[in-house]
Structures are given as C-alpha cells and as structure tokens.
Amino acid sequence: MNFNFKKKDYYICPYCFSKHDLDRVGFICENEGEKCENAKIRFIMEFDGGKSKGQMPEFETCDKCGEKTTTKVCPTCNEELPYSIGNYDNLIFSVIGAKEAGKSHYIAVLIDKIMNEIGSSFNCSLQAINDSTINRYRTDFYNPIFRQNEVIRVTRSAKTDASVKQPLIYTLTFKQKSGIGGFFKNNKNKISNVVTIAFFDTAGEDLDSEDTMKAVNRYIYNSSGIIFVLDPLQLEKVRDMLPEEASLPERNTEIEDLLSRTANLIRKANGIKMDKLIDIPVAVAFSKIDAVESLVDSSSSINYESKHISNGYFDLLDFQDVNGTMESLVRSWGGENFANQLSTNFKDYAYFGMTSLGCNPRSNKITKLRPHRVEDPFLWLLYKHKLIKAEKGK
C-alpha cells in the first residue's frame, strides 16, 4: 500500500520558520574556484518566478560568472535550505520535555534505530541533509552513548548557545515494495515517497517560561508533530510508591505546567481559539519506564518488544494496548489533570512507555545499553502523516 498525496504549494524554512510560496527563494553562487564576486560575498540572488510561478526552481544562473547554482537560501534569514526543500513535504518534529527527562538520549537512540532497524522493516532510508547535521549528531548524540558509553551532557539553553536552535535535518526515503509473491520486482528500487524531517532538541530550562519559548522555540508552534518526553519519576505519587532506596532525580517542571505553556504558545501564535482543538499530533512518551517496572503489571504489552518493526507495519492492536495502558497508569499516578488538559487541547494524541538507555547510569557511565520501544512515538507520527501503513496484528 502506497500513499501519494498532493505536495504543499509552500515551504517553511526550518531555521527561521518563515512561510514562503514555492517560487520565492534565494540562491547563492558557489563558484569560489573562479573567485566569483557573488560567491565571495555570498550575494543573495532572488529568483523571479516568471513561468515557474508556483513551482520550486531547481537552479539560478549567476549574473556575475554565468555559472548555474543549485544552492538555495531562505529569502528571510539567508540560511542555506535543504536541497530537498520544495520537492517533497517537510515535517518538523519537536522533541520537548523538562530538564533531565531524557530528550537528547531519546533522539540519539531513535535516529540510530531508524537507520538500523526501522529502515529495513519499512523499506526506507534516513539520510542527513548536510555536514552540519552529520557532525552535530555524531559529536553531540551518537559518540557519547554508542562509543564512549556515557550520558549526554545537559542540553544548553538556546539563549546562550545558538547552535541548539539548529535542527538535525534528514530525508526519509521510502522505496516501492515488491508485489505479492515477488511479482513486479522491477519496482523494488522505485521511490514511492520522500519526506524531509527536522528534529529539534530543547533545553528544559527554555520551557520554564512562555516568553522564552516564544523567543527561542518558534519551531514548537510550527511543528508537524510533537513528542513530549516526560519522566514518570517527576510524578509525586510515583516517587511515593517506589522503595526508599530508589534513585530519584531532582524535581523539575511539573508536566502539566509544561503542557499548559506549550498549548498556550501554539494557540496564541496560530490564532486558535479555546473552543477549537489543536491539529498537531502529540505523542506523550514516558521515558525511563524501566525505573518504574515494579509499578507496571508484568503481563502488560509495555514490557514486551514493539510489534511494529517485526511486522513491518504500524500494529494497531499493539498500539491500542500500550496507549490505553499508559493513559490508565498516568491517571492513577496522579496525572489526571495532565490527561484532561491533553484531551481538551489536542485533537490527536497518544501515550507511550519507553526507555532510551534501559539502565540507571553509574557515575555518568552507561553500564548496558538496552533501549526499549523508542520507535513507537516516531512510527505513530509517521502513521498519522500517512507515510506508513497500519494493520491490526494478531
């Protein structure tokens, strides 16, 4: 089953989030070898729509050296745009949560999981859009966990470190699957869909004020999907139910306060009245589920491996089981107000339980990496955007 949809007639810059018609884009000359004057000063050449009105141009000709250039830039902020911009839909996935909830660990493990497991199961591939994404992912996310076996340092505030505002941008390319019994094998390498995905990691302290969120986290109200990474160990009832010897983190932002600020920000920025639901799918992912294992029924599907990857489709029965169980747990753990806020603000939402590390680090060292169900929220968002199919598994 393949999904073919009409492409949007606009694009959103993943850096400044300005919205532009497809035929409004800038180009810069890259002919530095010939010392082109435009290339040296990175002069922005505005594209004149002409006959290509409503379409994204593939190139522009430099008026100084006569060379063609395919390097596109945003006409508002002058940042270089992903080369796939305008050709395919672009999605912005925001990963947000309070300080030390595990957002950076989640992104690190999720991207590795997409590359090495989700890709083969769903016949897709993830590719970094530029050197900036390659280098930042390896340096800030992959190397600490997978090579040094260390926890990732706390994400810096975007107010003091501008690099935090730079997204990790990837293209996710889906290939045509062979027909039943292996027929139509000539189509196995045919591209059926491509989507550009920008992942944002947010410093927890940047979510402690709505004004700060509006200033440095504009991507939140331009999101195509939001993954709330929440720590169950921040819930008072959970802390009380765990044994005295349990290792508990310092208290951080209350989860309902974080949700309130996020919903308020989106409503104000997009002019959504209180009697209307926000049409951004929200995946509520409770991290560190291994730390509350004693509070979860041993027979719950949350404790078992996800069926989505093994089945090669989004398994609706597995999802419904986990979603219903996690919502019941959250409400019983004192998250009644959070759950009510979620349902009165957002049209589509779902609950997940997962762990990125699967162990309690000792002296910042990861003793044994055992991620569990980190893919579920991401696959749900792909399903909501009709990029993967869903079936009711057995």
N, C-alpha and C positions, 0 to 999 in steps of 0.2 A: 504494500500500500504506500503510495507516494502522495505528498501534499504539494500542490503547485498553487501559489497564491500571487495575486497581483502585487507588484512591488510598489512601495510608497512613492509619491511624487515629490518627496522632500527628504532631506537628511538632517541629522542633528550632530553637530561637532562633539566628539567625545571629550573635548578639553574645556571648552567654554559653554557648551550646551546651547549655543545659538542655533536656531532653526532656519534652514535656507532651502529655496527651491533648487531642484537638481541642476539647473543650468546656471546657478550663481555660485561660482567657485573661483579661487585664485590659483595661479601656477607660478612656480619659481624655476628659473633656468639652472640646470646642474652642470653646465658646460665650463667647469672650473679649469679643465686641462688647457683650454684655449684662453683662459683668463677673461672670459666674457664679463663685461661691466655689470650686467644684470646679475650674474651669478655671484660676483664678489660682494655685492651689497644686498644680495637676496631680495631683489626687487620683485614686488608682487604684481603679476600681470592679471588683470581682471578679464575673465572670459566674457565675450559678447555672445549672448545666446543665439542670435540670428536664426538660422533654420533649425538649430538644435534645441529650440525652446522646449523646456520640459524634460530634457534628457541630460544626463551627466556626460560632458565631453571627455574623451579619452586622452587628449593632448592639446597643447597650445604651442605655437611657434614663437620663439623668442624674437622680438623686434630688433635686437642688437646683433646677435650672431647667426640668426636664421635656423638654429637647431630646434628640433622638436623636444618638448619636455612633457613628461607624464607625472611630474611631482606636483600634487595638488595641495593647496593650503586653504585653511578656513579664512574667508574674507573678513571675519570679525576679529579673531585673535591671532591670525597668521601662523598658527601651529600646523605642522605637516599632517595631513589627513591620511588615514589608512588607504592603501592603494585600492582596496575593495569598496570604498565608500561610493554609494550611488548605484553600484552594480547589484548589490544584494541588500537585504534588510539588515539593519544593525540593531542589536539588542544591548541594553545596559543593565547588567545585573549588579545590584548593590548588596554587599555583604556587610551588615551592620550589627552592632551589639555593644554592650557595656565593656569597660576595661577588663582585660584578662578573661573574656568569655571564650576565647579560642578562635577568633576570626582568622588571624594570619595562618594558624595551623590548619584551619579548615581549607583555605584557599590553596595552600601548599599541597596538601594531600589530595584535594579534589582534582586539581589540574593534572597531577601525576596519574590519578585514577582514570581520568578521561583519556589521556594519552595511551595508557597501557591496558585498560580493560574495557571501558565503555566504547572505545573506537572499534575494537574487533567485534563486539557484541551488536553494535548498532550500525556497523558498516560506515563509519565516519572517521575523520581525522581532524586533529586540532593542530593549528599552525600559528606560531607567533607572528604578529603583523610587522614587527620591526626589531632592530637591535635593542632598543630601549626596553621592550617587553622581555626579550630573551635574557638580557643582562640582569634586569631587576628581579625576575622570577628566580634565576639561578642564585643570585647573591643574597637576596633578602628572604627567600622562601625555601627553595629546594635544598641548597647546600647545608644550611643549619640542621635540618631534620634528617635528610637522607644520606648525607656524607659525614657530618660532624656529630650526629646523634644528640643534638642539643635543642632546647626550646628556642623559639624565635623571640627576639627581644621585643618589648612592648612597642607597638606602632606609635611613631612620633606624631604630634599634633600638626595638622596641615597649616596652622597659623605660624609655626616656626620652621617647618620643613616643607617647601613647595613640592618636593618630589613625591610626597604622599598623595598629592592630588592627581598625579599621573596614573592613568589606569593601565592594567595589563590587558592588552587587546589581542584577540585571537580570531582567526577564521575557523569555523566549524563546518567542514565539507562532508556532505552525505553522498554516498555513491548508490547507484541503482542496484538493487539486489537481483540475483538470478531468479528466473521463474521456477515454478513447481517442477521438481524432478530434474532440475538443472537446465531446463529449456531457456532460450534467449540469453545464452552465455555471453553473446557479443555485447550485451548491455551492462555486464558486471562492472565495467570501469566508467560507465556513464555517470556524470554528476547529476543528481536529482535535486539538490538544494544546497545553498551556501548561506551561512549567516555570520555576521561579524558580531562578536561578543566582547564587551568591555567589562572587566571585573574591577571593582573598587574595594579597597580595604580601608576601613575608617578607624581612626583613633577613638577609643572610648570616651576620652575627655572632650572630644569635639561634638559629642552627643549630649553633653550636660547642659546645653543652652540652646534654645530655639534660634536665637540671633546668630550664634556661632554656626549652627547647622546651615542656616540660610546663606551665610557668607562663604563658607568653605566646602559645603557638601551639596552643591547645587544638583549633582547627579541623582540625589535621592528622589527629588520630585520629577525627574526626567527618566526614571527607571522603567524598564520593561518588566522587571521582576525584582523582588526584594527577598533576601534570605536573612532573617533575623537569627543570629547565633546567640542563644541565651544559655546561661549557666544555671542548671537546676539547683546548684549549691548556694545560689543567692536567695532562694525562697526560704522564708523563715521556718515554715513547717518541715521542710526537708532537713534543714540544719538540726531541728529539734529531734527528728526521728532517727537520725544517724547516730551510731555509737560515739561515745565521748572521745575515743581515740582517733576518730576520723579526721583527716587533714582537710580543713576548711579554708577557703580563700578569704581575703578581707572583703567586707561588704562594699558593693559598688552601686551604681544607679539601679533603682527599682525597675523591674521590667515593664510595669505598666506606665511609668513615667517616660521611659524610652519610647514606648508605643504612642503615647499621647503626643509627644513632641514631633514624632515622625508624621503622624496623621495630620496634625495641625499644620505642619510645614507644607505638606502636599496639597492640602485643601486651600491654603492661602495663596500658594504660588500658582496653582492651576484653576483657581476660582471655583472650587467645588463646594457647594452648599452642604450644610449638615444633614439635610434630608436626602442626600444622594450618596451612594456608596462609591468608594474609590476603585477605579477599574485597573488596579495594578495587582497581579497575583503575589501573594505573600506566603512564603514558606517559613514557618516557625520551627526552627531546628534547635532542639535542646541538646547541647553538647555534653561531653563528659558523662554520658549515660552509664558508662562502666562504673563511675563513682557512686551511683545510686542503685546498683544492681540488686541490693538487698530489698529495695522498695518496689521492685518490679516483679510481677508474677513470673516464675521460671518458665511457664508454658507460653508466655507472650511471644508473638512473632517478632517483637522488637529485639529479642535475644538471638534470633536466627539471622543467617545471612540474607541479604536482599535477594529477591527472586528476579528483579528486573534484568540484571546483567546476564544471569544464567539462561533466562528465557528469550532474551533479545528483543523484548518489547516492555512497555510500561505495564506492569502487572497490577490491574485494578483491585483485585481481591487482596493482594499483599498490601497495597497502599491503603485501602479502606480499613483493614485490620489495624495497621500501625497508626493511622490518623485518628481513628476512634479511641484506641487505647491511650495514646498520648494525650488527647484532649481530656479524657477522664482523669488521667493521672495529674495533669496540670491543675485541673479544678480541685481535685482532692488535696493537692499540695499547697493550697492557698492562692492559686492563680485565677480565682473566679472573676475578679474584676478585669484582669488582663484578657481572659477569654471573651468576656462580654464586650469589652472595648474593641477587640479584633473583629467580632461579628457585626458590630454596629458601624464600623468604619470601612471595611474592605469587602468587596464583592466575592473574591476568590481567595481562599486561604486554606492552609493545611498544616497539620502538626507532624513533626518527625522527631525521632530519637536517634542520636548517632554519637560517635566519638572519633576524633581525628587521630589521637595518639593511642588510645586503648590501654594506657598505663599512667601511673602517677609518677612524673619525673622526679628524680632524686638529685638534688644539687644541680638543677637545670639540665641533667642528663636524661635522655630517653632510654630506659632500660630495654624495652622491647616494643617496637612499633607494631600496633595491631589496630589499624583503622577499621571502623565498623559502620556501615550504612551511610557513609559520607556522600554517596552518589544520589541518594533518594531525593533530596530537595532540588538538586540541579535537574535531574531527569523529570521531575514533576513540572518544573518551569518549561522545559523543552516540550513536554506533552501539552501544557496549556497554550503554548505558541504553535501547536500542531506541527512540530518538527519531528516527532517520533510517534509511532502508533501505540495504541493501548488495547489490551485484551484482558479478558477475565481468565486468569490462570486457574490451574486445578488446585 
